[in-house]
Amino acid sequence: MSVLVFVEHDGGEPTEPALQALTFARGYASGDPVHSLAVGLEPDGLGAYGVGTLHVAEHDVFGSYAPAAVAQAVVELAGRLLPTAVIAAGTDAGNEVMAHVAAKLDLPLAANCVEATPGDPARVTRVRWGGSLLEEAALHAPVKLLTVQPHAVAAIEVPGEGPAVERFAPVLGDADLTVRVVGRTGESAGGVSLSDAKVVVSAGRGAGSPEGFAGVEELAGLLGGAVGCSRAVTMAGWRSHTDQVGQTGTKIAPDLYIACGISGATQHMAGCKGAKAILAINVDRDAPILSSADYAVIGDLHEVVPAISAEIRKARS
């Protein structure tokens, strides 16, 4: 008996959600072997997260993101290992790959799980409706397919040596190679990744215009953070979709999230619920976001944000 985990990585560095998925899988496996699958490159440090064997799928297509090809590698490896479960992070890529796996195997997929108990059926608790409710469900399948809600489980290291590494070349058909990433558009966050930033400063409709983000950008720069925004902002064309925080944007888990002029719609809060602390700046003292904020300032962001920046500069001078 074993569990297989698809591990996303960035240039050989496993992503934080991938490490969280490994921690989740270790608990689900309850002592059974944990295998991991990576494509293209060998991620570092997986032994510290309980991985016994790392399988590396090699093919020219894995130089870019090709979800159907990755899914076929998962299916082929699962056919050899016969795991009780296949698990991945509930990121955009993880959910997409596992949806392809589910289609290829004709099995159900339980996405965005926060808890799971093995068995026949397995019992899962998963996030639904943008984080506004938790669903408890029974998962009936010979192989349980799960993704793990990002930032719902802490990535925890365990004593261990590096995993054994086995490389293989999956057999891919033309259909697996049809869809792939051929180019990327850089984020406008000044070189700081929105998903990885320790501080994120966002603004919503209250910014008033694209120019209204000047103070937000200044504050983010002073704090070494990234600039985000709400869906209303991207729909208005003020900022790129790559800056959007939310259920349909980027899900973040910074140490500090500063939300300026953002009402706090459900889909936005689904994207920032992983933040360790939230500071809300809003003229509306009844804005929904205030019920989720650790700190709040009732006021105009165009006055409050520059005042914060001025105090930071003063403290550093």
C-alpha positions in Angstrom: 0.0 0.0 0.0 1.3 3.5 -0.8 0.3 7.0 -1.6 1.5 9.0 -4.7 2.0 12.8 -4.6 2.4 15.0 -7.6 5.0 17.6 -6.6 4.9 21.0 -8.3 8.2 22.8 -8.4 9.8 26.0 -9.7 13.2 25.2 -11.2 13.8 22.4 -8.9 12.5 24.2 -5.8 9.2 22.6 -4.5 6.4 25.0 -4.0 5.0 25.7 -0.6 1.6 24.2 -1.5 3.4 21.0 -2.7 5.2 20.7 0.6 1.8 21.1 2.4 0.4 18.4 0.1 3.2 16.1 1.1 2.5 16.7 4.8 -1.2 16.0 4.2 -0.3 12.8 2.3 2.0 11.6 5.1 -0.9 11.8 7.5 -3.2 10.1 5.1 -0.7 7.3 4.4 -0.5 6.5 8.2 3.0 4.9 7.9 2.6 3.5 4.4 5.3 4.5 1.8 4.9 8.0 0.2 6.0 8.2 -3.4 6.3 11.5 -5.2 6.2 12.4 -8.9 7.9 15.5 -10.4 8.3 16.3 -14.1 11.4 17.6 -15.8 13.6 18.2 -12.9 14.4 16.7 -9.5 13.1 18.9 -6.7 15.3 19.4 -3.6 14.7 18.5 0.0 11.8 16.1 -0.4 13.4 13.6 2.1 12.6 16.1 4.9 8.9 15.7 4.1 8.7 11.9 4.3 9.2 11.0 0.6 10.7 7.5 0.3 11.0 7.4 -3.5 11.0 10.3 -6.0 9.9 9.4 -9.5 11.1 12.0 -12.2 9.2 11.9 -15.5 11.4 13.0 -18.3 10.3 14.4 -21.7 11.0 17.4 -23.9 7.4 18.7 -23.3 8.1 19.1 -19.6 10.3 22.1 -20.3 7.0 24.0 -20.2 3.6 23.4 -18.5 1.6 20.7 -20.4 -1.2 19.5 -18.1 -2.4 16.5 -20.1 1.1 15.3 -20.5 1.8 15.6 -16.7 -1.5 13.8 -16.1 -0.5 10.9 -18.4 2.8 10.6 -16.4 0.7 10.4 -13.2 -1.6 7.8 -14.7 1.3 5.7 -16.0 3.1 5.8 -12.7 -0.1 5.0 -10.7 -0.6 2.0 -12.9 2.7 0.6 -11.8 2.6 1.6 -8.1 -1.1 0.9 -7.5 -1.4 3.5 -4.8 -4.4 3.8 -2.5 -4.5 7.5 -3.3 -3.0 10.1 -5.6 -2.7 13.6 -4.1 -1.6 17.0 -5.3 -1.7 20.6 -4.1 -5.0 22.4 -4.9 -3.3 25.1 -6.9 -4.5 26.0 -10.4 -2.0 23.6 -11.9 -2.6 20.9 -9.4 -6.4 20.9 -9.8 -6.0 21.0 -13.6 -3.6 18.1 -13.7 -5.7 16.0 -11.3 -8.9 16.8 -13.3 -7.1 15.3 -16.4 -6.1 12.3 -14.2 -9.7 11.8 -13.1 -10.9 11.9 -16.7 -8.3 9.5 -17.9 -9.1 7.0 -15.1 -12.8 7.7 -15.1 -12.7 8.3 -11.3 -14.1 11.1 -9.1 -11.8 13.9 -7.8 -12.2 15.5 -4.4 -10.7 19.0 -4.8 -9.5 21.4 -2.1 -9.5 19.0 0.8 -8.5 20.1 4.3 -8.9 16.7 6.0 -9.2 13.1 4.8 -9.6 9.8 6.5 -8.7 6.7 4.4 -11.1 3.9 4.0 -13.8 2.5 1.6 -15.2 5.0 1.2 -12.7 7.7 2.2 -14.1 10.5 4.3 -13.1 14.0 3.2 -13.7 17.6 4.3 -13.2 20.1 1.6 -13.6 23.8 0.9 -16.6 24.9 -1.2 -18.1 28.1 -2.4 -14.9 30.1 -2.3 -14.2 29.2 1.3 -17.6 30.1 2.7 -18.4 26.6 3.8 -16.9 23.2 4.4 -18.4 20.0 2.9 -18.1 16.6 4.4 -18.3 13.9 1.8 -17.7 10.2 1.1 -15.3 9.4 -1.7 -16.0 6.1 -3.4 -13.2 4.9 -5.7 -10.6 2.2 -6.0 -8.0 4.9 -6.1 -8.7 8.1 -4.2 -7.9 11.3 -6.1 -7.5 14.3 -3.9 -6.1 17.9 -4.0 -5.2 19.8 -0.8 -6.5 23.3 -0.2 -3.4 25.6 -0.2 -2.4 26.9 3.2 -4.9 24.8 5.0 -2.2 22.4 6.2 1.2 23.6 7.5 4.2 22.0 5.8 6.0 20.1 8.6 9.4 18.4 8.2 10.3 15.0 9.6 13.7 13.3 10.2 14.7 11.4 7.1 17.3 10.9 4.4 17.0 11.9 0.8 14.6 9.8 -1.3 15.6 7.1 -3.8 15.3 8.6 -7.3 13.9 6.7 -10.2 13.6 8.3 -13.6 11.2 7.2 -16.4 10.0 8.4 -19.8 6.2 8.3 -19.9 4.6 7.2 -23.2 2.7 10.3 -24.4 0.3 10.5 -27.3 -0.4 13.4 -29.6 -3.4 14.5 -27.5 -1.1 14.8 -24.4 1.1 17.3 -26.3 -1.5 19.5 -27.8 -1.9 22.0 -24.9 1.3 23.5 -23.4 2.5 26.9 -22.2 4.5 28.6 -25.0 5.1 32.0 -23.2 4.6 33.8 -20.0 3.7 37.4 -19.1 5.7 38.8 -16.1 3.9 40.0 -13.0 3.7 43.7 -12.4 4.7 43.3 -8.7 8.2 44.7 -9.1 9.9 41.4 -9.1 8.2 40.1 -5.9 5.9 37.1 -6.5 2.3 37.8 -5.3 1.9 34.2 -4.2 5.2 34.1 -2.3 5.4 37.7 -0.9 5.6 38.1 2.9 3.7 41.3 2.6 0.9 42.1 0.1 -0.7 45.5 -0.2 -3.9 45.5 -2.3 -6.4 48.0 -3.3 -10.0 47.8 -4.6 -12.5 50.0 -6.3 -11.7 52.6 -3.5 -8.4 53.4 -5.4 -10.6 55.3 -7.8 -8.3 54.9 -10.9 -5.1 53.3 -12.1 -3.3 56.4 -10.8 -4.8 55.7 -7.4 -2.4 52.8 -6.9 0.6 55.1 -6.6 0.4 55.2 -2.8 -0.2 51.4 -2.6 2.9 50.8 -4.8 5.0 53.0 -2.6 3.9 51.3 0.6 4.5 47.8 -0.9 8.0 49.0 -2.0 8.8 50.2 1.5 7.7 46.9 3.0 9.5 44.8 0.4 6.1 43.4 -0.6 3.9 42.8 -3.7 1.0 44.8 -5.0 -2.4 43.1 -5.4 -5.9 44.1 -6.3 -9.5 43.0 -6.2 -11.5 41.6 -9.1 -13.4 44.9 -9.6 -10.0 46.5 -10.4 -9.1 44.0 -13.0 -12.6 44.2 -14.5 -12.2 47.9 -14.8 -8.9 47.4 -16.6 -6.8 49.3 -14.0 -4.5 46.4 -13.2 -3.5 43.1 -14.8 -5.2 39.9 -13.8 -1.8 38.7 -12.5 -2.3 41.1 -9.7 -5.7 39.9 -8.7 -6.1 38.3 -5.2 -9.1 36.0 -4.9 -10.8 32.7 -5.8 -10.4 33.4 -9.5 -7.0 35.1 -9.0 -4.0 34.3 -6.8 -4.4 32.7 -3.4 -1.9 34.3 -1.0 -0.6 33.5 2.5 1.6 36.5 3.5 2.6 37.4 7.0 0.7 40.7 6.5 -2.1 41.6 4.1 -3.0 45.2 3.8 -6.4 45.6 2.1 -7.1 49.2 1.0 -10.6 50.2 -0.2 -11.7 46.5 -0.6 -15.2 45.6 0.6 -14.3 41.9 1.2 -16.5 39.9 -1.1 -16.5 36.2 -0.6 -14.4 35.4 -3.6 -11.7 37.9 -2.5 -11.6 36.6 1.0 -11.1 33.1 -0.4 -7.9 34.3 -1.9 -6.5 36.0 1.2 -7.8 33.7 4.0 -4.3 32.2 4.4 -2.8 35.6 5.6 -1.4 35.5 9.1 -2.7 39.1 9.8 -5.0 41.4 7.8 -5.0 45.2 8.1 -8.1 46.7 6.5 -8.3 50.3 5.4 -11.8 51.4 4.4 -14.1 54.4 4.7 -17.0 52.1 5.3 -17.0 50.9 8.9 -19.6 48.3 7.9 -17.5 46.8 5.1 -17.6 42.9 5.3 -13.8 42.7 5.3 -13.7 44.3 8.8 -15.2 41.1 10.3 -12.1 39.2 9.1 -9.5 41.8 9.8 -7.1 41.7 12.7 -6.6 45.5 12.5 -8.7 48.2 10.9 -8.4 51.8 10.0 -11.6 53.7 9.1 -10.5 56.3 6.6 -9.7 57.2 3.0 -6.9 55.0 1.7 -5.5 58.1 -0.2 -4.9 59.7 3.2 -4.1 56.7 5.4 -1.7 54.9 3.1 0.6 57.9 2.5 0.6 58.5 6.2 1.8 55.0 6.9 4.5 55.3 4.3 5.6 58.6 5.9 5.9 57.0 9.3 7.9 54.1 7.9 10.4 56.5 6.2 10.6 58.6 9.4 11.4 55.5 11.5 14.1 54.5 9.1 15.8 57.9 8.9 
